């Protein structure tokens, strides 16, 4: 028999709230996929979102019907589907920063021989919205939709360098921005690092988030003077000396300034 408390709780669950819960759960499932984990099984997803496998299976079945996910033919695990492009396409097409940046990113890749990318900030993660891959056989890429929340990521650094210091400290302390082994001394040092990046005009990551990769990034501003994007150059570490890192950083900052100018910024 249902208790009075359980009945009361059940009475408060409206069709609207149930529908909202389903949508939230579906979004959580989609967010499990990343450039690092493009293929996931039902059990893996269930563990990540804290849901029962049967619930995840039902959500995936619906997403698969709408082409938002699809099964890998070999492993039978799930990956993001082409239907997401149809959903995100209009947004990407309307992003002025992306349209303005594209020819300048192409020029930057031709100039440096390395991959160039345009990143945006969602308040806690740096996300790739455009990329021009390096023509070299060995290269690092930042695929569209890739999200980064590692504190040492160059693009994360430049975005955080424009955030208030108390917010930076809060993001690192609560783990929203990842910094393994963080303590107050390293947090203070990180804040100083961000100030140095702001003064220099670009941030660097010399194998600190991934041993075989380096990165430089510089902020793009709009006509109001607000930071709206960042130019990123990721490259294999074996090809980039400390001297070349500076050269890449200066080229990255110059491209960010050109994009800023075309957006009407100072």
C-alpha positions in Angstrom: 0.0 0.0 0.0 1.3 3.5 -0.9 2.0 5.6 2.2 0.5 9.1 2.5 4.0 10.6 2.1 4.7 8.6 -1.0 1.3 9.5 -2.4 1.9 13.1 -1.8 5.2 12.9 -3.6 3.6 11.1 -6.5 0.9 13.7 -6.7 3.5 16.4 -7.1 5.1 14.6 -10.1 3.3 16.3 -13.1 3.6 15.2 -16.7 5.5 18.4 -17.3 8.1 17.6 -14.6 8.4 14.0 -15.9 9.0 15.4 -19.4 11.6 17.8 -18.1 13.4 14.9 -16.3 13.6 12.9 -19.4 15.1 15.8 -21.4 17.7 16.4 -18.7 18.6 12.8 -18.6 18.9 12.6 -22.4 21.2 15.7 -22.4 23.3 14.1 -19.7 23.7 11.0 -21.9 24.8 13.1 -24.9 27.3 15.0 -22.8 29.1 11.7 -21.9 30.6 11.6 -25.3 33.8 13.6 -26.0 36.8 13.6 -28.3 38.6 11.5 -25.7 35.7 9.0 -25.4 33.9 8.9 -28.7 32.6 5.4 -28.2 30.7 4.3 -25.1 28.7 1.3 -24.0 25.4 1.4 -22.1 27.2 0.3 -18.8 29.8 3.1 -19.1 27.2 5.7 -19.7 25.0 4.5 -16.9 27.9 4.7 -14.5 28.7 8.3 -15.6 25.2 9.6 -15.3 24.2 7.6 -12.3 21.2 6.0 -13.9 20.0 2.4 -14.3 21.2 0.6 -17.5 17.6 0.0 -18.6 16.8 3.7 -18.4 20.0 4.6 -20.4 19.1 1.9 -23.0 15.7 3.5 -23.5 17.2 7.0 -23.9 19.8 5.7 -26.4 17.1 3.9 -28.4 15.2 7.2 -28.8 18.3 9.2 -29.6 19.2 6.5 -32.2 15.8 6.8 -33.9 16.5 10.6 -34.3 20.1 10.0 -35.6 21.5 11.8 -32.5 23.6 8.7 -31.7 24.5 5.7 -33.7 26.1 2.3 -33.2 29.6 1.6 -34.2 29.4 -1.4 -36.6 32.4 -3.2 -35.1 32.1 -2.7 -31.3 28.3 -2.1 -31.2 29.0 0.7 -28.8 27.4 4.1 -29.2 28.8 7.3 -30.7 27.3 10.7 -31.6 25.3 10.7 -34.7 25.2 13.0 -37.7 21.8 14.3 -36.6 23.5 16.5 -34.1 25.1 18.4 -37.0 21.6 19.4 -38.2 20.8 20.6 -34.7 24.0 22.6 -34.2 24.5 23.7 -37.8 22.3 26.8 -37.6 24.0 28.0 -34.5 27.5 27.5 -35.9 26.4 29.3 -39.1 25.2 32.3 -37.1 28.3 32.7 -35.1 29.9 35.8 -36.3 33.2 35.0 -34.6 33.4 31.7 -36.5 32.7 33.3 -39.9 35.2 36.1 -39.3 37.9 33.9 -37.9 37.9 31.2 -40.6 40.1 32.9 -43.3 42.5 34.1 -40.6 42.8 30.7 -39.1 43.6 29.3 -42.5 46.3 31.9 -42.9 47.6 31.1 -39.4 47.9 27.4 -40.3 49.7 28.2 -43.5 52.1 30.5 -41.7 52.9 28.1 -38.8 52.3 24.7 -40.3 50.3 23.8 -37.2 46.6 23.3 -36.5 44.7 26.4 -35.5 41.3 26.5 -33.8 38.7 28.9 -32.5 37.5 28.3 -29.0 34.6 29.7 -27.0 33.9 29.7 -23.3 30.7 28.3 -21.6 31.7 29.6 -18.2 33.6 26.5 -17.1 34.9 24.8 -20.3 36.7 25.8 -23.5 34.9 24.5 -26.5 36.1 24.2 -30.1 33.8 25.7 -32.8 36.2 25.8 -35.7 39.5 24.1 -36.8 42.0 24.2 -39.6 44.1 21.0 -39.4 47.9 21.1 -39.9 49.0 19.8 -43.3 51.8 17.8 -41.5 51.4 14.0 -41.0 52.0 14.2 -37.3 49.7 16.8 -35.8 47.4 17.6 -32.9 43.8 18.6 -33.6 40.9 20.1 -31.6 37.8 18.5 -33.2 34.6 20.5 -33.4 32.7 20.2 -30.1 35.7 19.2 -28.1 35.5 20.5 -24.5 38.5 21.3 -22.3 38.4 21.9 -18.5 42.0 21.2 -17.6 43.5 24.2 -15.8 46.7 23.9 -17.8 45.0 23.9 -21.2 46.1 27.1 -23.0 42.6 28.1 -24.0 41.3 27.5 -20.5 44.0 29.7 -19.2 43.3 32.7 -21.4 39.6 32.6 -20.7 40.2 32.3 -17.0 42.7 35.2 -17.2 39.7 37.4 -18.0 37.5 36.1 -15.1 37.5 37.8 -11.7 40.1 36.2 -9.4 37.5 35.1 -6.8 35.6 33.2 -9.6 38.9 31.6 -10.8 39.6 30.4 -7.3 36.1 29.0 -6.8 36.2 27.1 -10.1 39.4 25.4 -9.2 38.5 24.7 -5.6 35.2 23.0 -6.5 36.8 21.0 -9.3 34.8 22.5 -12.1 38.2 23.3 -13.7 40.5 20.4 -13.2 43.8 20.9 -11.3 45.0 17.6 -9.7 46.8 18.0 -6.4 45.6 21.6 -6.0 46.5 23.4 -2.7 46.5 27.0 -1.7 50.1 27.5 -2.7 49.6 26.1 -6.2 46.3 28.1 -6.5 48.2 31.3 -5.7 50.9 30.4 -8.3 48.2 29.6 -10.9 46.5 33.0 -10.4 49.9 34.7 -11.0 50.3 32.6 -14.1 47.1 33.9 -15.4 48.2 37.5 -14.8 51.4 36.8 -16.7 49.4 35.4 -19.6 47.2 38.4 -19.7 50.2 40.7 -19.7 52.0 38.7 -22.4 49.0 38.5 -24.6 48.8 34.7 -24.8 48.9 31.6 -22.6 51.2 28.6 -23.0 50.9 24.9 -22.2 54.2 23.1 -22.7 53.3 19.5 -22.1 51.6 20.2 -18.8 48.2 18.8 -19.6 49.5 16.2 -22.0 53.2 15.2 -22.2 53.3 15.0 -26.0 51.4 18.2 -26.7 52.0 21.9 -26.5 49.5 24.7 -26.9 49.3 28.5 -27.2 46.1 30.6 -27.0 45.1 34.3 -27.2 41.8 36.0 -26.5 39.5 37.5 -29.1 37.3 40.6 -28.1 34.1 41.9 -29.6 33.2 45.6 -30.3 32.2 46.0 -26.7 35.6 44.9 -25.5 34.3 41.6 -24.1 36.2 38.4 -24.5 34.1 36.2 -26.9 36.6 33.6 -28.2 40.2 32.5 -28.3 42.6 31.4 -31.0 44.4 28.1 -30.1 47.4 26.5 -31.7 47.9 22.9 -30.5 51.1 21.1 -31.8 53.3 18.0 -31.1 55.8 18.8 -28.4 58.7 17.2 -30.2 58.4 19.8 -33.0 58.2 22.9 -30.7 61.2 24.2 -28.8 60.8 26.9 -26.1 61.9 29.4 -28.7 59.4 28.2 -31.3 56.7 28.2 -28.6 57.2 32.0 -28.3 57.0 32.4 -32.0 53.8 30.4 -32.1 52.4 32.5 -29.2 53.1 35.8 -31.0 51.6 34.5 -34.2 48.5 33.3 -32.3 48.2 36.7 -30.5 48.5 38.6 -33.8 45.7 36.5 -35.4 43.5 37.1 -32.3 44.1 40.8 -32.7 43.1 40.7 -36.4 39.9 38.8 -35.6 39.2 41.3 -32.8 39.6 44.2 -35.3 37.2 42.6 -37.8 34.7 42.2 -35.1 34.9 45.9 -34.4 37.1 45.6 -31.3 40.0 47.8 -30.4 
